Amino acid sequence: MENRAEEEFRAPLILTDKEHGCYGDEEKTVKSTKEDRWMVYLSTFVAVCGAYEFGCCAGYSSPTQSAIREDLNLSIPEYSLFGSILTFGAMIGAITSGPIADFVGRKGAMRLASGFCVAGWLAIYFSKGAVPLDIGRMATGYGMGVFSYVVPVFIAEIAPKDLRGALTTINQFMIVAGVSVSFIIGTLLAWRTLALVGLIPCAVLLLGLFMIPESPRWLAKGGRRREFEVALQKLRGSKADISEEAVEIQDYIETLERLPKAKIVDLFQRRYLRSVTIGVGLMVVQQLGGINGVCFYTSSIFETAGFNPDVGTTTYAILQVVITGLGATLVDRAGRKPLLLVSGAGLVIGCLLTGISFYLKVHELALKTVPVLAVTGVLVYIGSFSAGMGAVPWVVMSEIFPINIKGVAGSLATLVNWFGAWLCSYTFNYLMTWSSPGTFILYAAINALGILFVTIVVPETKGRSLEQIQSAINASH
């Protein structure tokens, strides 16, 4: 009886030549897919609530600093610990995110991350001193670390190949939007109220997870064939022929099942080395190019250069949202590699302009041009980062790892990203004390090396299925 029911269910999924006219007719498949993609869009919307929550957590400490210090009587070192402990929570989240997402599924990992964020925000809201404040901040950081891995991976695994880049880029757009909104409304709301606002994306996410399917690739990997087909059919539309895509995914996973379960040491085997080098290398380039130093200290850079910090920071927030949105529309048209190269060139120019402005200021040359050069440099830098280097490394990271090492490799890449974020923000003030022009020249050099890395090592993944990407990477050995 069960076999018969299963046959009846599978029959419409695998059409014969007579029923379909031509087996696997790509035009018909694509047409029906494009007509019925609302579940892919809904699933992406639900997932990117996690990215928006990430932005809320990251943007919380900046507008609330003076109010929290005053209300709870915190010293500068105590508030600095509150601000920076987020990164340590995120590092722990990054280490555990891959194994958790592999064990309980992508949806399960998002539920867990939401739970930590909810607990963290409530601890911050009810806190009467430094300790519960720090515990709450650490918990939201842990949630951030898990979201930073699982959201782009989930989107990459559910999206059709022609939409995958654009949908994955929305992850970065929502992070940027979360930071910018927190920054703006944080100037209007009390710090405890702002903590409650951070619960809203978690509530939307937790409710939305009941309405969307699990990642078909994760279900296939777990041997849950029927659930895999149901999930894929939901995502591609009731009339879509999923037989070709289902066979491709199943074949690929069956090949991987013959391989032993991956451990951290396995990532350094020759067959995985190129994928890991690309994923980790892009995270190193993204963070060591100076983004967190520039972001965290934007207002002080403008102030040092003699420009109104409020005007500069607001302009920066708006520019970041607008250009990240434009990047999302281009990633599947222009491709990943061209966006990374254009972005890298802009980062070098932005760093050089800012470095020149500080050089002129230090040597008291052409002082009237210093603020103009500094603002232009920072805005070119932020705009260029938002156009490619901000989002595309996460898109590529979600695409290039084989599914049997995706958990371990994704955790490693995310951990490297968070460690790079901490290293950059921690060393920025020391570098600026050493030499303000030298700091930006150093960042320009790192970004130039990043361009070289992208040119030589990073493949183009636009318009390919995840399985085709793996074949291409493995074939290069």
VOKOLPA-340246 format. One record per residue (C-alpha): residue number from 0; y, z, x. Coordinates in steps of 0.2 Angstrom, whole numbers, padded with zeros to 4 digits, always signed. Layout:
// VOKOLPA-340246
+-----+-------+-------+-------+
!   i !    c2 !    c3 !    c1 !
+-----+-------+-------+-------+
! NUM !     Y !     Z !     X !
...
+-----+-------+-------+-------+
END
This chain:
// VOKOLPA-340246
+-----+-------+-------+-------+
!   i !    c2 !    c3 !    c1 !
+-----+-------+-------+-------+
!   0 ! +0000 ! +0000 ! +0000 !
!   1 ! +0012 ! +0005 ! +0014 !
!   2 ! +0008 ! -0011 ! +0024 !
!   3 ! +0010 ! -0022 ! +0008 !
!   4 ! +0027 ! -0014 ! +0005 !
!   5 ! +0032 ! -0016 ! +0023 !
!   6 ! +0027 ! -0035 ! +0022 !
!   7 ! +0037 ! -0037 ! +0007 !
!   8 ! +0052 ! -0029 ! +0016 !
!   9 ! +0050 ! -0040 ! +0031 !
!  10 ! +0047 ! -0056 ! +0022 !
!  11 ! +0065 ! -0061 ! +0019 !
!  12 ! +0070 ! -0056 ! +0037 !
!  13 ! +0059 ! -0069 ! +0045 !
!  14 ! +0061 ! -0085 ! +0036 !
!  15 ! +0050 ! -0100 ! +0038 !
!  16 ! +0056 ! -0118 ! +0042 !
!  17 ! +0054 ! -0123 ! +0023 !
!  18 ! +0064 ! -0108 ! +0017 !
!  19 ! +0078 ! -0110 ! +0030 !
!  20 ! +0079 ! -0128 ! +0033 !
!  21 ! +0079 ! -0125 ! +0052 !
!  22 ! +0072 ! -0109 ! +0059 !
!  23 ! +0086 ! -0098 ! +0066 !
!  24 ! +0100 ! -0110 ! +0061 !
!  25 ! +0114 ! -0102 ! +0070 !
!  26 ! +0128 ! -0110 ! +0059 !
!  27 ! +0120 ! -0102 ! +0043 !
!  28 ! +0117 ! -0085 ! +0052 !
!  29 ! +0135 ! -0084 ! +0058 !
!  30 ! +0142 ! -0090 ! +0042 !
!  31 ! +0133 ! -0077 ! +0032 !
!  32 ! +0137 ! -0064 ! +0045 !
!  33 ! +0156 ! -0067 ! +0045 !
!  34 ! +0156 ! -0066 ! +0026 !
!  35 ! +0148 ! -0049 ! +0025 !
!  36 ! +0154 ! -0039 ! +0040 !
!  37 ! +0162 ! -0024 ! +0031 !
!  38 ! +0149 ! -0012 ! +0036 !
!  39 ! +0152 ! -0016 ! +0055 !
!  40 ! +0171 ! -0013 ! +0052 !
!  41 ! +0167 ! +0003 ! +0042 !
!  42 ! +0155 ! +0010 ! +0055 !
!  43 ! +0168 ! +0006 ! +0069 !
!  44 ! +0182 ! +0014 ! +0059 !
!  45 ! +0171 ! +0030 ! +0057 !
!  46 ! +0167 ! +0030 ! +0076 !
!  47 ! +0185 ! +0028 ! +0082 !
!  48 ! +0190 ! +0043 ! +0072 !
!  49 ! +0181 ! +0051 ! +0087 !
!  50 ! +0192 ! +0042 ! +0099 !
!  51 ! +0208 ! +0047 ! +0089 !
!  52 ! +0202 ! +0065 ! +0090 !
!  53 ! +0200 ! +0062 ! +0109 !
!  54 ! +0219 ! +0057 ! +0109 !
!  55 ! +0224 ! +0072 ! +0098 !
!  56 ! +0215 ! +0084 ! +0111 !
!  57 ! +0223 ! +0076 ! +0126 !
!  58 ! +0241 ! +0075 ! +0118 !
!  59 ! +0241 ! +0093 ! +0112 !
!  60 ! +0247 ! +0103 ! +0127 !
!  61 ! +0263 ! +0093 ! +0131 !
!  62 ! +0273 ! +0096 ! +0116 !
!  63 ! +0267 ! +0114 ! +0113 !
!  64 ! +0270 ! +0121 ! +0130 !
!  65 ! +0286 ! +0131 ! +0128 !
!  66 ! +0281 ! +0137 ! +0110 !
!  67 ! +0263 ! +0143 ! +0116 !
!  68 ! +0270 ! +0152 ! +0132 !
!  69 ! +0284 ! +0160 ! +0121 !
!  70 ! +0272 ! +0166 ! +0107 !
!  71 ! +0258 ! +0172 ! +0117 !
!  72 ! +0268 ! +0178 ! +0132 !
!  73 ! +0259 ! +0167 ! +0145 !
!  74 ! +0264 ! +0164 ! +0163 !
!  75 ! +0265 ! +0147 ! +0171 !
!  76 ! +0248 ! +0149 ! +0179 !
!  77 ! +0240 ! +0155 ! +0163 !
!  78 ! +0247 ! +0140 ! +0154 !
!  79 ! +0242 ! +0128 ! +0168 !
!  80 ! +0224 ! +0134 ! +0166 !
!  81 ! +0225 ! +0131 ! +0147 !
!  82 ! +0231 ! +0113 ! +0151 !
!  83 ! +0218 ! +0109 ! +0164 !
!  84 ! +0202 ! +0117 ! +0157 !
!  85 ! +0201 ! +0103 ! +0145 !
!  86 ! +0196 ! +0092 ! +0160 !
!  87 ! +0182 ! +0103 ! +0165 !
!  88 ! +0176 ! +0104 ! +0147 !
!  89 ! +0176 ! +0085 ! +0147 !
!  90 ! +0166 ! +0084 ! +0163 !
!  91 ! +0152 ! +0095 ! +0156 !
!  92 ! +0153 ! +0084 ! +0140 !
!  93 ! +0152 ! +0069 ! +0151 !
!  94 ! +0136 ! +0075 ! +0160 !
!  95 ! +0127 ! +0080 ! +0144 !
!  96 ! +0133 ! +0066 ! +0133 !
!  97 ! +0120 ! +0052 ! +0138 !
!  98 ! +0105 ! +0063 ! +0136 !
!  99 ! +0111 ! +0070 ! +0120 !
! 100 ! +0115 ! +0053 ! +0113 !
! 101 ! +0098 ! +0047 ! +0118 !
! 102 ! +0089 ! +0062 ! +0111 !
! 103 ! +0098 ! +0065 ! +0094 !
! 104 ! +0105 ! +0047 ! +0092 !
! 105 ! +0123 ! +0041 ! +0093 !
! 106 ! +0127 ! +0048 ! +0076 !
! 107 ! +0120 ! +0065 ! +0081 !
! 108 ! +0130 ! +0065 ! +0097 !
! 109 ! +0146 ! +0061 ! +0087 !
! 110 ! +0142 ! +0076 ! +0074 !
! 111 ! +0139 ! +0088 ! +0089 !
! 112 ! +0156 ! +0082 ! +0097 !
! 113 ! +0165 ! +0085 ! +0081 !
! 114 ! +0157 ! +0102 ! +0079 !
! 115 ! +0164 ! +0107 ! +0096 !
! 116 ! +0181 ! +0100 ! +0092 !
! 117 ! +0182 ! +0110 ! +0075 !
! 118 ! +0176 ! +0126 ! +0084 !
! 119 ! +0189 ! +0123 ! +0098 !
! 120 ! +0204 ! +0120 ! +0086 !
! 121 ! +0200 ! +0135 ! +0075 !
! 122 ! +0199 ! +0146 ! +0091 !
! 123 ! +0216 ! +0139 ! +0096 !
! 124 ! +0223 ! +0142 ! +0079 !
! 125 ! +0217 ! +0160 ! +0078 !
! 126 ! +0220 ! +0165 ! +0096 !
! 127 ! +0231 ! +0180 ! +0100 !
! 128 ! +0230 ! +0179 ! +0119 !
! 129 ! +0225 ! +0168 ! +0134 !
! 130 ! +0206 ! +0170 ! +0133 !
! 131 ! +0202 ! +0163 ! +0115 !
! 132 ! +0215 ! +0149 ! +0119 !
! 133 ! +0206 ! +0144 ! +0134 !
! 134 ! +0189 ! +0145 ! +0126 !
! 135 ! +0196 ! +0134 ! +0112 !
! 136 ! +0203 ! +0121 ! +0124 !
! 137 ! +0187 ! +0120 ! +0134 !
! 138 ! +0177 ! +0117 ! +0117 !
! 139 ! +0189 ! +0103 ! +0112 !
! 140 ! +0187 ! +0096 ! +0130 !
! 141 ! +0168 ! +0096 ! +0128 !
! 142 ! +0170 ! +0086 ! +0112 !
! 143 ! +0181 ! +0074 ! +0121 !
! 144 ! +0169 ! +0071 ! +0135 !
! 145 ! +0155 ! +0067 ! +0123 !
! 146 ! +0166 ! +0056 ! +0112 !
! 147 ! +0172 ! +0046 ! +0128 !
! 148 ! +0154 ! +0040 ! +0131 !
! 149 ! +0146 ! +0039 ! +0114 !
! 150 ! +0160 ! +0030 ! +0104 !
! 151 ! +0161 ! +0014 ! +0115 !
! 152 ! +0142 ! +0014 ! +0117 !
! 153 ! +0139 ! +0015 ! +0098 !
! 154 ! +0152 ! +0002 ! +0094 !
! 155 ! +0144 ! -0010 ! +0107 !
! 156 ! +0127 ! -0007 ! +0100 !
! 157 ! +0132 ! -0011 ! +0082 !
! 158 ! +0144 ! -0025 ! +0084 !
! 159 ! +0140 ! -0044 ! +0084 !
! 160 ! +0143 ! -0052 ! +0101 !
! 161 ! +0158 ! -0062 ! +0095 !
! 162 ! +0167 ! -0046 ! +0090 !
! 163 ! +0160 ! -0033 ! +0102 !
! 164 ! +0175 ! -0033 ! +0114 !
! 165 ! +0188 ! -0032 ! +0101 !
! 166 ! +0180 ! -0018 ! +0092 !
! 167 ! +0176 ! -0008 ! +0108 !
! 168 ! +0194 ! -0010 ! +0113 !
! 169 ! +0199 ! -0001 ! +0097 !
! 170 ! +0192 ! +0014 ! +0105 !
! 171 ! +0206 ! +0014 ! +0118 !
! 172 ! +0219 ! +0010 ! +0105 !
! 173 ! +0214 ! +0025 ! +0095 !
! 174 ! +0215 ! +0037 ! +0110 !
! 175 ! +0232 ! +0030 ! +0114 !
! 176 ! +0237 ! +0032 ! +0095 !
! 177 ! +0231 ! +0050 ! +0095 !
! 178 ! +0241 ! +0055 ! +0110 !
! 179 ! +0257 ! +0047 ! +0104 !
! 180 ! +0256 ! +0054 ! +0087 !
! 181 ! +0252 ! +0071 ! +0094 !
! 182 ! +0267 ! +0070 ! +0105 !
! 183 ! +0279 ! +0064 ! +0091 !
! 184 ! +0273 ! +0076 ! +0077 !
! 185 ! +0271 ! +0090 ! +0090 !
! 186 ! +0290 ! +0091 ! +0092 !
! 187 ! +0291 ! +0094 ! +0073 !
! 188 ! +0276 ! +0106 ! +0069 !
! 189 ! +0272 ! +0123 ! +0075 !
! 190 ! +0258 ! +0124 ! +0088 !
! 191 ! +0246 ! +0132 ! +0076 !
! 192 ! +0249 ! +0119 ! +0063 !
! 193 ! +0246 ! +0105 ! +0076 !
! 194 ! +0229 ! +0113 ! +0080 !
! 195 ! +0225 ! +0111 ! +0061 !
! 196 ! +0230 ! +0093 ! +0061 !
! 197 ! +0217 ! +0090 ! +0075 !
! 198 ! +0204 ! +0095 ! +0062 !
! 199 ! +0208 ! +0079 ! +0051 !
! 200 ! +0200 ! +0066 ! +0061 !
! 201 ! +0184 ! +0077 ! +0063 !
! 202 ! +0183 ! +0079 ! +0044 !
! 203 ! +0184 ! +0060 ! +0041 !
! 204 ! +0171 ! +0057 ! +0055 !
! 205 ! +0159 ! +0069 ! +0048 !
! 206 ! +0160 ! +0063 ! +0031 !
! 207 ! +0160 ! +0044 ! +0037 !
! 208 ! +0144 ! +0047 ! +0046 !
! 209 ! +0134 ! +0049 ! +0030 !
! 210 ! +0140 ! +0032 ! +0024 !
! 211 ! +0135 ! +0022 ! +0040 !
! 212 ! +0119 ! +0017 ! +0049 !
! 213 ! +0113 ! +0023 ! +0065 !
! 214 ! +0113 ! +0011 ! +0080 !
! 215 ! +0099 ! -0002 ! +0078 !
! 216 ! +0096 ! -0003 ! +0096 !
! 217 ! +0093 ! +0016 ! +0097 !
! 218 ! +0081 ! +0016 ! +0082 !
! 219 ! +0071 ! +0001 ! +0090 !
! 220 ! +0070 ! +0011 ! +0107 !
! 221 ! +0063 ! +0026 ! +0097 !
! 222 ! +0050 ! +0014 ! +0089 !
! 223 ! +0057 ! +0016 ! +0072 !
! 224 ! +0054 ! -0002 ! +0067 !
! 225 ! +0058 ! -0001 ! +0048 !
! 226 ! +0074 ! +0010 ! +0050 !
! 227 ! +0079 ! -0002 ! +0064 !
! 228 ! +0078 ! -0017 ! +0053 !
! 229 ! +0086 ! -0009 ! +0038 !
! 230 ! +0101 ! -0003 ! +0049 !
! 231 ! +0103 ! -0021 ! +0057 !
! 232 ! +0102 ! -0029 ! +0040 !
! 233 ! +0116 ! -0017 ! +0033 !
! 234 ! +0127 ! -0021 ! +0048 !
! 235 ! +0124 ! -0040 ! +0047 !
! 236 ! +0125 ! -0041 ! +0028 !
! 237 ! +0112 ! -0043 ! +0015 !
! 238 ! +0112 ! -0062 ! +0015 !
! 239 ! +0111 ! -0063 ! +0034 !
! 240 ! +0096 ! -0069 ! +0044 !
! 241 ! +0093 ! -0055 ! +0056 !
! 242 ! +0076 ! -0062 ! +0062 !
! 243 ! +0082 ! -0070 ! +0079 !
! 244 ! +0093 ! -0055 ! +0084 !
! 245 ! +0079 ! -0042 ! +0079 !
! 246 ! +0066 ! -0052 ! +0089 !
! 247 ! +0078 ! -0052 ! +0104 !
! 248 ! +0082 ! -0034 ! +0103 !
! 249 ! +0063 ! -0029 ! +0101 !
! 250 ! +0057 ! -0040 ! +0115 !
! 251 ! +0070 ! -0033 ! +0127 !
! 252 ! +0066 ! -0015 ! +0122 !
! 253 ! +0047 ! -0018 ! +0124 !
! 254 ! +0050 ! -0024 ! +0141 !
! 255 ! +0060 ! -0008 ! +0145 !
! 256 ! +0047 ! +0003 ! +0138 !
! 257 ! +0035 ! -0002 ! +0152 !
! 258 ! +0048 ! +0005 ! +0164 !
! 259 ! +0047 ! +0024 ! +0168 !
! 260 ! +0060 ! +0036 ! +0160 !
! 261 ! +0076 ! +0035 ! +0170 !
! 262 ! +0082 ! +0050 ! +0181 !
! 263 ! +0099 ! +0051 ! +0191 !
! 264 ! +0089 ! +0046 ! +0207 !
! 265 ! +0083 ! +0030 ! +0198 !
! 266 ! +0101 ! +0023 ! +0196 !
! 267 ! +0101 ! +0020 ! +0215 !
! 268 ! +0085 ! +0008 ! +0214 !
! 269 ! +0089 ! -0010 ! +0218 !
! 270 ! +0087 ! -0017 ! +0201 !
! 271 ! +0100 ! -0005 ! +0193 !
! 272 ! +0112 ! -0005 ! +0208 !
! 273 ! +0123 ! -0019 ! +0202 !
! 274 ! +0125 ! -0012 ! +0185 !
! 275 ! +0129 ! +0006 ! +0191 !
! 276 ! +0141 ! -0001 ! +0205 !
! 277 ! +0151 ! -0011 ! +0191 !
! 278 ! +0152 ! +0004 ! +0179 !
! 279 ! +0156 ! +0017 ! +0191 !
! 280 ! +0167 ! +0006 ! +0202 !
! 281 ! +0178 ! +0001 ! +0187 !
! 282 ! +0180 ! +0020 ! +0182 !
! 283 ! +0186 ! +0024 ! +0200 !
! 284 ! +0198 ! +0009 ! +0200 !
! 285 ! +0205 ! +0015 ! +0183 !
! 286 ! +0208 ! +0033 ! +0188 !
! 287 ! +0213 ! +0032 ! +0207 !
! 288 ! +0226 ! +0019 ! +0203 !
! 289 ! +0237 ! +0033 ! +0198 !
! 290 ! +0237 ! +0032 ! +0179 !
! 291 ! +0235 ! +0051 ! +0175 !
! 292 ! +0249 ! +0055 ! +0188 !
! 293 ! +0261 ! +0043 ! +0180 !
! 294 ! +0256 ! +0048 ! +0162 !
! 295 ! +0256 ! +0067 ! +0164 !
! 296 ! +0273 ! +0067 ! +0174 !
! 297 ! +0282 ! +0052 ! +0166 !
! 298 ! +0297 ! +0063 ! +0160 !
! 299 ! +0299 ! +0071 ! +0177 !
! 300 ! +0298 ! +0053 ! +0186 !
! 301 ! +0312 ! +0047 ! +0174 !
! 302 ! +0322 ! +0063 ! +0177 !
! 303 ! +0320 ! +0062 ! +0196 !
! 304 ! +0326 ! +0044 ! +0195 !
! 305 ! +0341 ! +0049 ! +0185 !
! 306 ! +0335 ! +0042 ! +0168 !
! 307 ! +0335 ! +0051 ! +0151 !
! 308 ! +0317 ! +0057 ! +0150 !
! 309 ! +0316 ! +0058 ! +0131 !
! 310 ! +0321 ! +0040 ! +0129 !
! 311 ! +0309 ! +0035 ! +0143 !
! 312 ! +0294 ! +0044 ! +0136 !
! 313 ! +0297 ! +0038 ! +0118 !
! 314 ! +0298 ! +0020 ! +0125 !
! 315 ! +0282 ! +0023 ! +0135 !
! 316 ! +0273 ! +0030 ! +0120 !
! 317 ! +0278 ! +0015 ! +0109 !
! 318 ! +0274 ! +0002 ! +0122 !
! 319 ! +0257 ! +0009 ! +0126 !
! 320 ! +0252 ! +0008 ! +0107 !
! 321 ! +0259 ! -0010 ! +0105 !
! 322 ! +0251 ! -0017 ! +0121 !
! 323 ! +0234 ! -0009 ! +0118 !
! 324 ! +0234 ! -0016 ! +0101 !
! 325 ! +0238 ! -0034 ! +0108 !
! 326 ! +0224 ! -0031 ! +0121 !
! 327 ! +0211 ! -0028 ! +0107 !
! 328 ! +0215 ! -0045 ! +0100 !
! 329 ! +0213 ! -0054 ! +0117 !
! 330 ! +0198 ! -0046 ! +0124 !
! 331 ! +0186 ! -0058 ! +0115 !
! 332 ! +0197 ! -0073 ! +0117 !
! 333 ! +0203 ! -0072 ! +0135 !
! 334 ! +0188 ! -0062 ! +0141 !
! 335 ! +0186 ! -0046 ! +0151 !
! 336 ! +0188 ! -0052 ! +0168 !
! 337 ! +0205 ! -0061 ! +0166 !
! 338 ! +0212 ! -0046 ! +0157 !
! 339 ! +0207 ! -0035 ! +0171 !
! 340 ! +0214 ! -0046 ! +0184 !
! 341 ! +0231 ! -0048 ! +0175 !
! 342 ! +0232 ! -0030 ! +0172 !
! 343 ! +0228 ! -0026 ! +0190 !
! 344 ! +0242 ! -0038 ! +0196 !
! 345 ! +0254 ! -0029 ! +0184 !
! 346 ! +0249 ! -0012 ! +0190 !
! 347 ! +0253 ! -0017 ! +0208 !
! 348 ! +0270 ! -0024 ! +0203 !
! 349 ! +0274 ! -0008 ! +0193 !
! 350 ! +0269 ! +0003 ! +0208 !
! 351 ! +0279 ! -0007 ! +0220 !
! 352 ! +0295 ! -0007 ! +0209 !
! 353 ! +0294 ! +0012 ! +0207 !
! 354 ! +0290 ! +0015 ! +0225 !
! 355 ! +0305 ! +0004 ! +0230 !
! 356 ! +0316 ! +0014 ! +0218 !
! 357 ! +0311 ! +0030 ! +0226 !
! 358 ! +0313 ! +0023 ! +0244 !
! 359 ! +0331 ! +0018 ! +0239 !
! 360 ! +0335 ! +0035 ! +0232 !
! 361 ! +0328 ! +0044 ! +0247 !
! 362 ! +0339 ! +0033 ! +0259 !
! 363 ! +0354 ! +0033 ! +0247 !
! 364 ! +0354 ! +0014 ! +0246 !
! 365 ! +0360 ! +0004 ! +0230 !
! 366 ! +0359 ! +0021 ! +0220 !
! 367 ! +0365 ! +0012 ! +0204 !
! 368 ! +0349 ! +0001 ! +0204 !
! 369 ! +0337 ! +0016 ! +0206 !
! 370 ! +0335 ! +0022 ! +0188 !
! 371 ! +0333 ! +0003 ! +0182 !
! 372 ! +0320 ! +0000 ! +0195 !
! 373 ! +0311 ! +0016 ! +0191 !
! 374 ! +0310 ! +0014 ! +0172 !
! 375 ! +0306 ! -0005 ! +0174 !
! 376 ! +0292 ! +0000 ! +0187 !
! 377 ! +0284 ! +0014 ! +0176 !
! 378 ! +0285 ! +0003 ! +0160 !
! 379 ! +0277 ! -0012 ! +0169 !
! 380 ! +0264 ! +0000 ! +0175 !
! 381 ! +0260 ! +0007 ! +0158 !
! 382 ! +0261 ! -0010 ! +0149 !
! 383 ! +0249 ! -0017 ! +0162 !
! 384 ! +0237 ! -0003 ! +0161 !
! 385 ! +0237 ! -0004 ! +0142 !
! 386 ! +0233 ! -0023 ! +0143 !
! 387 ! +0217 ! -0021 ! +0152 !
! 388 ! +0213 ! -0008 ! +0164 !
! 389 ! +0214 ! +0006 ! +0151 !
! 390 ! +0201 ! -0001 ! +0138 !
! 391 ! +0191 ! -0015 ! +0147 !
! 392 ! +0181 ! -0003 ! +0159 !
! 393 ! +0175 ! +0006 ! +0144 !
! 394 ! +0170 ! -0010 ! +0135 !
! 395 ! +0161 ! -0016 ! +0151 !
! 396 ! +0153 ! +0001 ! +0154 !
! 397 ! +0146 ! +0000 ! +0136 !
! 398 ! +0139 ! -0017 ! +0139 !
! 399 ! +0131 ! -0018 ! +0156 !
! 400 ! +0118 ! -0004 ! +0157 !
! 401 ! +0100 ! -0007 ! +0152 !
! 402 ! +0096 ! +0004 ! +0137 !
! 403 ! +0083 ! +0014 ! +0147 !
! 404 ! +0096 ! +0020 ! +0159 !
! 405 ! +0111 ! +0019 ! +0147 !
! 406 ! +0111 ! +0038 ! +0144 !
! 407 ! +0110 ! +0043 ! +0162 !
! 408 ! +0121 ! +0029 ! +0169 !
! 409 ! +0134 ! +0031 ! +0155 !
! 410 ! +0135 ! +0050 ! +0159 !
! 411 ! +0138 ! +0046 ! +0177 !
! 412 ! +0151 ! +0034 ! +0174 !
! 413 ! +0160 ! +0045 ! +0162 !
! 414 ! +0159 ! +0060 ! +0174 !
! 415 ! +0166 ! +0050 ! +0188 !
! 416 ! +0180 ! +0045 ! +0176 !
! 417 ! +0184 ! +0063 ! +0172 !
! 418 ! +0183 ! +0069 ! +0190 !
! 419 ! +0195 ! +0054 ! +0195 !
! 420 ! +0207 ! +0060 ! +0181 !
! 421 ! +0207 ! +0078 ! +0187 !
! 422 ! +0209 ! +0072 ! +0206 !
! 423 ! +0223 ! +0060 ! +0202 !
! 424 ! +0233 ! +0073 ! +0191 !
! 425 ! +0229 ! +0087 ! +0203 !
! 426 ! +0235 ! +0078 ! +0219 !
! 427 ! +0250 ! +0069 ! +0211 !
! 428 ! +0263 ! +0083 ! +0214 !
! 429 ! +0257 ! +0085 ! +0232 !
! 430 ! +0258 ! +0067 ! +0236 !
! 431 ! +0276 ! +0066 ! +0228 !
! 432 ! +0281 ! +0081 ! +0240 !
! 433 ! +0273 ! +0072 ! +0255 !
! 434 ! +0282 ! +0055 ! +0251 !
! 435 ! +0288 ! +0049 ! +0233 !
! 436 ! +0289 ! +0030 ! +0239 !
! 437 ! +0273 ! +0033 ! +0249 !
! 438 ! +0264 ! +0039 ! +0233 !
! 439 ! +0267 ! +0023 ! +0224 !
! 440 ! +0263 ! +0012 ! +0239 !
! 441 ! +0246 ! +0021 ! +0240 !
! 442 ! +0243 ! +0017 ! +0221 !
! 443 ! +0248 ! -0001 ! +0224 !
! 444 ! +0236 ! -0002 ! +0238 !
! 445 ! +0221 ! +0005 ! +0227 !
! 446 ! +0225 ! -0006 ! +0213 !
! 447 ! +0225 ! -0021 ! +0225 !
! 448 ! +0208 ! -0016 ! +0231 !
! 449 ! +0203 ! -0015 ! +0212 !
! 450 ! +0208 ! -0033 ! +0210 !
! 451 ! +0197 ! -0038 ! +0224 !
! 452 ! +0183 ! -0027 ! +0217 !
! 453 ! +0184 ! -0036 ! +0200 !
! 454 ! +0185 ! -0053 ! +0208 !
! 455 ! +0169 ! -0051 ! +0218 !
! 456 ! +0158 ! -0039 ! +0208 !
! 457 ! +0162 ! -0039 ! +0190 !
! 458 ! +0154 ! -0052 ! +0179 !
! 459 ! +0161 ! -0060 ! +0163 !
! 460 ! +0152 ! -0052 ! +0148 !
! 461 ! +0162 ! -0061 ! +0134 !
! 462 ! +0151 ! -0070 ! +0120 !
! 463 ! +0135 ! -0064 ! +0127 !
! 464 ! +0122 ! -0052 ! +0118 !
! 465 ! +0118 ! -0036 ! +0127 !
! 466 ! +0101 ! -0043 ! +0132 !
! 467 ! +0109 ! -0059 ! +0139 !
! 468 ! +0120 ! -0048 ! +0150 !
! 469 ! +0105 ! -0038 ! +0157 !
! 470 ! +0096 ! -0055 ! +0161 !
! 471 ! +0112 ! -0062 ! +0170 !
! 472 ! +0114 ! -0046 ! +0180 !
! 473 ! +0096 ! -0044 ! +0185 !
! 474 ! +0095 ! -0063 ! +0189 !
! 475 ! +0108 ! -0061 ! +0202 !
! 476 ! +0096 ! -0050 ! +0213 !
+-----+-------+-------+-------+
END
